């Protein structure tokens, strides 16, 4: 209940404070190519329920017309110049505050994934339900940020990310959520969404070592 109240209050505050940004970003996107401002995409939520994730559009029009659903690589050529700025600053995810108010998402939790897509480097579209551990991570609402998003690089395997997600589900607490939100703000200001091992070592070393130790002991058991 504390998490729901916290999410709702923070999302309402965020929407109110970011209203000028909403208007500015919307105007820039609309004036760039005349296309839609927002991008709606099917995402898998709590209890495997599909919901519409809302984001500012950062790619060219009809970006997936030829490729189909494909995971976006780090230097995706389909991303517009302004879209790249939005991604670096994480401003493209501002509309997901609405998803949080609706109860589809939380501020902290496993990343909201598409039901199926091609991973980077693969030509085969694969359902996320086929990955070991996916249903277990569906026990909680997906989040804007989380343990896997912060501690692991973008190109880490889904299997490893899911192990980090499940660790969070088993150890989640209000204070851990606050700490992860704090780290996310630091990462955003530095212009990198993930904290690599050579950045913010003092802040994340203890958490990463704890997660890796717990996962290592589980694998050895």
Helices and strands as residue ranges (DSSP letters): H 2-17, H 19-33, E 38-44, G 46-48, E 50-56, H 81-89, G 91-93, H 96-102, E 105-108, E 116-118, E 125-127, G 128-130, H 134-137, E 142-145, H 147-151, H 158-171, H 174-190, H 201-220
